[in-house]
Amino acid sequence: MADLHIQISRGKGAIAGQIASELRDSIRGGRLTPGTRLPATRDLATDLQVSRGVVVEAYEQLVAEGFLVSKVGVGTQVTPKNSRPRAAVPPMPDQHVRRVSHNGASYYGHRPTSPDLSHFPRERWLAAVRHVLTTVPSDALDYGDPGGVPELREELAGYLRRVRAADVRPENLVVVGGVAQGLSLVLHVLCQQRPLRLAVEDPTSHRQVPLLRRAGARLVPVPVDEQGLDVRRLSGDAVLVTPAHQYPTGVVLSPARRAALMEWSYAGNRPILEDDYDAEFRFDRDPVGCLQGLAPDRVILSGSVSKALAPGLRLGWVAAPPDLAEAIRRARGELDLGSPVIEQYALAHFLRTGAYDKHLRRMRREYHRRRDALVAALGEELPEIRVRGIDAGLHVYLELPGRWDEARTARAARELGLSAEPVGPMRELPGPAAVVVGFARLPAYRAMEAVRGLKVRMSGQSVD
């Protein structure tokens, strides 16, 4: 039985989070080796003088992230897969690009995953920009490191370690113009020698498909079920996943699937591309840590401020193993010399002063209210619709009754002022009829009115 030597401070945030962080660091640092059995929750709670529920919450968090496994009759142990050798993902030279036409929906405008931009913190952002313009030296406005402003990379590394349980250093980060550009750059590097067979979730965002193909990837659809990506059906040279909140279904990749995905990655030296697009907005419990924190040598993490602040800022990041991060930085320099520096310094100031966290707390509460109102209205007025994916994010996934048509349902919802899209165009594989509906811009007081309107429009509908 391991002696954990956990240090907690009752004046520094949630105790469960502190315990999870200490254990996570011990596993990463090798102090807790694979297969090590941890104390029973009741025993550790007694040692730390906290309630057993606090320890249970910490253990459950790390089981969900894949650091621990828990089995009846065995107890809780450090996951054996952490003993696997860690080989860096090799960048490959000489890109070969396949240009594939795509006739999907418009790329522009409001989407089900769009935030409420009327709540963009204009005054605080203006103060951050004003601070930058009055404090940074003139030379800071010259051509800079295409990998990003060092101050922003430093702040982002700290933020991702603290909030997403990432294992990242500033030098492993590249600042990009959003997740879309980040994924394009990663694939640009990985596809340089030969076309890459990239496994993608099915259903998946149809807006990403053209950019993935244009970057040289040949897409291999893999079905998603109640536990997330079906790892048993994986094939390809790499995989792109949204494990914290799959788009569009909203499911979270289960601990068992996380473990299986790591096995698949290590067995074939295959990189995992992680799109962490909306993980900050989890409402009913703390967010599950990112995959990158579990295997920083295998996982390439992409994120942005598009959901937290505004898509129009075009500010994002890629965290990658050192060699690959350097290759991505060089590719960014060859593409367009990097992101606008004033916005980067402003975001660094926003993070450093706590304004970013404050804004997220405010919006998390507001989106929670809006989600609850929409889900309650659907349950009352349209109980025949199966509502999924509600634990996090800015959208719900609605599986429709057999007589309902996706396109007509989405069109009716849009006519009522809702942001809605049919799921059919997001599939290569067969699946139930469904629509994605965003709630970020739907005030709580309007939810019942909108759902009743949808009920009236869809009553008696038959399949076209």
C-alpha positions in Angstrom: 0.0 0.0 0.0 1.5 3.4 -1.0 2.3 6.1 1.5 1.1 9.1 -0.5 2.5 12.1 1.4 -0.2 14.4 0.2 -0.1 18.0 1.2 -3.3 20.0 1.3 -4.2 23.5 2.3 -7.7 24.4 3.4 -7.3 28.0 2.3 -6.3 27.2 -1.3 -9.3 25.9 -3.2 -11.2 22.7 -3.4 -9.6 19.9 -1.4 -10.6 17.2 -3.9 -8.9 19.1 -6.6 -5.7 19.5 -4.5 -5.7 15.7 -3.8 -6.2 14.9 -7.5 -3.4 17.3 -8.5 -1.0 15.8 -5.9 -1.7 12.3 -7.1 -1.5 13.3 -10.8 1.9 14.9 -10.2 3.1 11.8 -8.3 2.2 9.5 -11.2 3.7 11.8 -13.8 6.9 12.1 -11.7 7.2 8.4 -11.2 6.8 8.5 -7.5 3.7 6.3 -7.9 4.6 3.6 -10.3 2.2 1.6 -12.6 0.2 -0.9 -10.6 0.7 0.8 -7.3 -2.3 0.2 -5.0 -3.6 3.3 -3.3 -5.1 3.5 0.1 -8.9 2.9 0.5 -10.8 6.1 0.3 -11.9 5.8 4.0 -8.3 5.3 5.1 -6.9 8.2 3.1 -9.8 10.5 4.3 -8.9 9.6 7.9 -5.2 10.3 7.3 -6.0 13.7 5.7 -8.8 14.6 8.1 -11.3 15.2 5.3 -14.6 13.6 4.5 -14.5 10.3 2.5 -16.6 11.9 -0.2 -13.8 14.4 -0.9 -11.3 11.5 -1.5 -13.9 9.6 -3.6 -14.3 12.6 -5.8 -10.5 12.9 -6.3 -10.1 9.2 -7.1 -13.1 9.4 -9.5 -11.6 12.3 -11.3 -8.3 10.5 -11.9 -10.1 7.3 -13.0 -12.0 9.4 -15.5 -8.8 10.9 -16.8 -7.1 7.5 -17.1 -4.5 7.9 -14.4 -6.1 5.4 -12.0 -8.2 2.2 -12.4 -10.6 0.9 -9.8 -11.9 -2.7 -9.6 -14.1 -4.4 -7.2 -12.1 -6.7 -4.9 -8.8 -5.1 -6.0 -9.1 -1.5 -5.1 -7.7 1.6 -6.8 -4.4 1.3 -8.6 -2.2 3.4 -10.8 -3.0 2.5 -14.4 -0.5 0.0 -15.8 -0.3 1.6 -19.2 1.7 4.5 -17.8 4.7 2.2 -17.9 4.8 2.1 -21.6 7.9 3.6 -23.3 7.4 7.2 -24.4 8.6 7.8 -27.9 8.1 11.2 -29.5 5.9 11.6 -32.5 8.2 12.1 -35.4 7.6 15.0 -37.8 7.8 13.9 -41.5 9.2 15.9 -44.4 7.8 16.7 -47.9 4.1 17.4 -47.7 1.8 15.8 -50.2 -1.6 17.6 -50.3 -4.8 16.0 -51.6 -7.3 18.6 -52.7 -10.8 17.3 -52.3 -13.9 19.3 -53.1 -16.6 19.6 -50.5 -20.2 20.8 -51.0 -21.2 21.0 -47.3 -22.9 23.8 -45.4 -21.7 27.4 -45.1 -18.7 27.9 -43.0 -19.8 31.2 -41.7 -22.2 32.7 -39.2 -23.8 31.6 -35.9 -23.4 27.9 -35.0 -24.8 25.7 -32.3 -21.4 25.9 -30.5 -21.2 29.7 -30.7 -21.1 31.6 -27.4 -23.3 34.6 -26.5 -21.2 37.4 -27.9 -23.3 40.1 -26.2 -21.5 39.0 -23.1 -18.1 39.5 -24.5 -16.2 41.4 -21.7 -15.6 44.6 -23.8 -14.5 46.8 -21.0 -12.1 44.4 -19.5 -10.7 43.5 -23.0 -10.3 47.2 -23.8 -8.5 47.7 -20.5 -6.1 44.8 -21.4 -5.4 46.3 -24.9 -4.9 49.7 -23.3 -2.5 48.2 -20.8 -0.5 46.5 -23.7 -0.3 49.7 -25.7 1.0 51.7 -22.8 3.5 49.2 -21.4 5.0 47.0 -24.1 8.2 48.3 -25.7 8.1 49.4 -29.4 10.2 46.5 -30.4 7.5 44.1 -29.2 5.4 45.2 -32.2 8.0 44.0 -34.7 8.0 40.6 -36.4 8.2 38.1 -33.5 8.5 34.4 -32.8 6.0 32.6 -35.1 5.4 30.3 -32.3 3.8 33.1 -30.3 4.6 35.8 -27.8 6.6 34.3 -24.9 4.5 36.0 -22.3 1.3 34.4 -23.7 2.8 31.0 -23.9 3.9 31.2 -20.3 0.5 32.2 -19.1 -1.2 29.6 -21.3 1.0 26.8 -20.0 0.1 27.7 -16.4 -3.6 28.0 -17.3 -3.7 24.6 -19.1 -1.8 22.9 -16.3 -4.2 24.3 -13.7 -7.5 24.1 -15.5 -7.1 21.2 -18.0 -4.6 19.1 -16.1 -2.3 19.4 -19.1 1.4 18.5 -18.9 2.8 21.3 -20.9 5.7 23.8 -20.9 5.8 27.2 -22.7 8.3 25.9 -25.3 5.9 23.1 -26.3 3.2 25.6 -27.1 2.5 27.3 -30.5 0.0 30.1 -30.7 -2.3 29.8 -33.7 -5.3 31.4 -35.2 -7.8 29.0 -33.7 -8.2 25.2 -33.5 -8.8 25.1 -37.3 -5.4 26.5 -38.1 -3.8 24.5 -35.4 -5.1 21.2 -36.8 -4.2 22.3 -40.3 -0.6 23.0 -39.2 -0.3 19.7 -37.3 -1.5 17.7 -40.4 0.7 19.8 -42.7 3.7 18.5 -40.7 2.5 14.9 -40.3 1.5 14.5 -43.9 4.8 15.8 -45.4 6.1 12.4 -46.4 2.9 10.5 -47.4 -0.9 11.0 -47.1 -2.1 10.3 -43.6 -5.0 8.0 -42.8 -6.7 10.0 -40.1 -9.4 8.3 -38.0 -12.2 10.7 -37.2 -15.3 10.4 -35.0 -18.6 9.7 -36.7 -20.6 11.8 -36.5 -18.2 14.7 -36.6 -18.1 18.4 -37.4 -18.7 18.7 -41.1 -16.9 22.1 -41.1 -13.6 20.4 -40.2 -13.8 17.8 -43.0 -12.6 20.1 -45.8 -9.6 21.5 -43.9 -8.5 18.1 -42.8 -8.6 16.8 -46.3 -6.9 19.9 -47.7 -4.1 19.4 -45.2 -3.5 16.0 -46.8 -5.4 13.6 -44.5 -7.4 10.7 -45.9 -10.3 10.3 -43.4 -11.4 7.1 -41.9 -14.8 7.3 -40.0 -15.1 5.5 -36.6 -18.5 5.3 -34.9 -19.3 7.0 -31.6 -21.5 5.4 -29.0 -22.5 6.1 -25.4 -18.9 5.8 -24.3 -17.4 7.9 -27.0 -15.2 6.8 -29.9 -15.4 3.0 -30.4 -11.6 2.3 -30.1 -12.2 -1.4 -31.1 -13.0 -0.2 -34.6 -10.1 2.2 -35.0 -7.8 2.0 -38.0 -5.4 4.5 -39.5 -2.1 6.3 -38.8 -3.5 8.8 -36.3 -6.8 9.8 -34.8 -8.7 13.1 -34.1 -10.9 13.1 -31.0 -13.0 15.4 -28.9 -12.8 13.4 -25.7 -14.1 15.9 -23.1 -17.3 16.6 -25.0 -17.7 14.8 -28.3 -19.1 16.9 -31.1 -21.9 16.6 -31.9 -23.2 13.9 -29.6 -21.9 15.4 -26.4 -20.7 12.2 -24.9 -17.5 12.0 -22.7 -14.9 9.4 -23.6 -15.1 6.8 -20.9 -12.2 5.8 -18.7 -12.1 2.3 -20.4 -12.0 3.9 -23.9 -9.3 6.4 -22.7 -7.1 3.4 -21.7 -7.8 1.5 -24.9 -7.0 4.6 -27.0 -3.6 5.0 -25.2 -2.9 1.3 -25.9 -3.8 1.8 -29.6 -1.5 4.8 -29.8 1.5 3.3 -28.1 1.1 -0.1 -30.0 1.5 1.6 -33.4 3.4 4.8 -32.5 0.3 6.7 -33.7 -0.4 10.3 -32.6 -3.6 11.4 -31.1 -5.0 14.8 -32.1 -7.1 16.2 -29.3 -9.6 19.0 -30.0 -10.4 20.5 -26.6 -13.0 22.9 -28.0 -15.3 23.6 -25.1 -14.1 21.8 -22.0 -14.3 24.9 -19.8 -18.0 24.7 -19.8 -18.9 21.7 -17.7 -21.8 22.2 -15.4 -22.5 19.2 -13.2 -19.0 18.3 -12.1 -15.4 19.4 -12.7 -14.2 19.0 -16.2 -12.3 15.7 -17.0 -8.7 16.5 -17.6 -7.4 16.5 -21.2 -5.8 13.4 -22.7 -2.6 15.3 -23.3 -2.0 15.4 -19.5 -2.1 11.6 -19.5 0.3 11.1 -22.4 2.1 14.3 -23.4 4.5 12.4 -25.7 1.6 10.9 -27.7 -1.2 13.6 -27.7 -1.3 16.9 -29.6 -3.7 19.2 -27.9 -5.5 22.0 -29.7 -7.6 24.7 -28.0 -8.8 28.3 -28.3 -10.7 31.1 -26.8 -13.4 30.9 -29.4 -16.0 29.5 -27.0 -14.8 31.2 -23.9 -14.5 34.7 -25.4 -15.2 35.1 -29.1 -14.5 33.2 -32.3 -13.6 36.4 -34.0 -10.5 36.8 -31.9 -8.9 33.9 -33.8 -6.6 33.0 -30.9 -5.7 29.4 -30.1 -2.9 27.1 -29.3 -1.3 23.7 -30.0 0.6 21.8 -27.3 2.8 19.1 -28.8 5.9 16.9 -28.0 9.1 19.0 -28.4 10.2 17.9 -31.9 6.7 18.2 -33.3 6.1 21.6 -31.6 9.3 22.9 -33.2 8.2 21.6 -36.6 4.7 23.3 -36.2 6.4 26.6 -35.2 8.5 26.5 -38.3 5.5 25.7 -40.4 3.7 28.7 -38.9 6.6 31.0 -39.8 6.5 29.7 -43.4 2.8 30.2 -43.6 2.2 33.8 -42.3 4.9 34.7 -39.7 2.6 34.3 -36.7 -0.4 35.8 -34.9 -1.1 39.5 -34.2 1.0 40.4 -31.2 -1.2 43.1 -29.6 -4.0 40.5 -29.1 -1.6 38.0 -27.8 -0.2 40.4 -25.2 -3.8 41.3 -24.3 -4.8 37.7 -23.7 -1.7 37.2 -21.6 -2.7 40.1 -19.5 -6.3 38.8 -19.3 -5.0 35.5 -18.0 -2.4 36.9 -15.6 -4.9 39.3 -13.9 -7.6 36.6 -13.4 -10.0 38.4 -15.8 -10.3 35.3 -18.0 -11.2 33.1 -15.0 -13.7 35.6 -13.7 -15.4 35.8 -17.1 -15.5 32.0 -17.4 -17.1 31.7 -13.9 -19.8 34.2 -14.9 -20.6 32.6 -18.2 -20.5 29.1 -16.8 -23.3 30.1 -14.4 -25.3 31.8 -17.1 -25.0 28.9 -19.6 -25.9 26.5 -16.9 -29.2 28.4 -16.4 -29.9 28.4 -20.1 -29.1 24.7 -20.5 -31.4 23.8 -17.6 -34.2 25.9 -18.9 -34.0 24.3 -22.4 -33.7 20.8 -21.1 -36.7 21.3 -18.7 -38.8 22.7 -21.5 -38.0 19.8 -23.8 -38.8 17.3 -21.1 -42.1 18.9 -20.4 -43.3 19.7 -24.0 -41.5 17.2 -26.2 -40.7 14.1 -24.0 -40.5 11.9 -27.1 -37.2 13.6 -28.0 -34.1 12.0 -26.4 -31.9 14.8 -25.0 -28.2 13.9 -24.9 -24.8 15.7 -24.3 -26.0 18.1 -21.6 -23.2 17.8 -19.1 -21.0 20.3 -20.8 -20.6 22.7 -23.8 -23.0 25.1 -25.5 -25.2 22.7 -27.3 -27.6 19.8 -26.8 -28.0 16.7 -29.1 -31.6 15.8 -29.8 -32.4 12.3 -31.1 -35.7 12.6 -32.9 -38.8 10.4 -32.9 -39.0 8.1 -35.9 -41.6 10.3 -37.8 -39.5 13.5 -37.5 -37.3 14.6 -40.4 -33.9 16.1 -39.5 -33.8 18.9 -42.0 -37.4 20.1 -41.4 -36.8 20.0 -37.6 -33.6 22.0 -37.9 -35.3 24.5 -40.2 -38.3 24.9 -37.9 -35.9 25.5 -35.0 -34.0 28.2 -36.9 -37.2 29.9 -37.8 -37.9 30.2 -34.0 -34.6 31.9 -33.5 -32.7 28.7 -32.3 -29.3 27.7 -33.7 -29.9 24.2 -35.1 -28.3 21.9 -37.6 -29.2 18.4 -38.8 -26.7 15.6 -37.9 -27.1 13.7 -41.2 -24.5 15.8 -43.0 -22.0 15.0 -40.2 -22.2 11.3 -40.7 -20.6 8.8 -43.1 -22.0 5.8 -41.1 -25.7 5.2 -40.4 -27.2 6.5 -37.2 -30.5 7.8 -35.7 -32.1 11.0 -36.9 -30.9 13.9 -34.7 -30.3 17.6 -34.6 -27.9 19.8 -32.7 -29.3 22.8 -31.0 -27.2 25.6 -29.4 -28.5 27.2 -26.2 -25.8 29.8 -25.5 -27.8 32.6 -27.1 -31.2 31.4 -25.8 -32.2 33.4 -22.7 -33.7 31.1 -20.0 -37.0 33.0 -20.1 -37.4 32.2 -23.8 -36.7 28.5 -23.6 -40.3 27.4 -23.0 -41.7 29.7 -25.7 -39.2 28.3 -28.3 -39.9 24.7 -27.4 -43.6 25.2 -27.6 -43.3 26.8 -30.9 -41.3 23.8 -32.2 -43.9 21.5 -30.8 -46.6 23.3 -32.8 -44.6 23.3 -36.0 -43.7 19.7 -35.8 -47.0 18.2 -34.6 -48.2 15.5 -36.9 -45.0 15.7 -39.0 -44.3 12.6 -41.2 -41.0 11.7 -42.8 -40.5 13.4 -46.2 
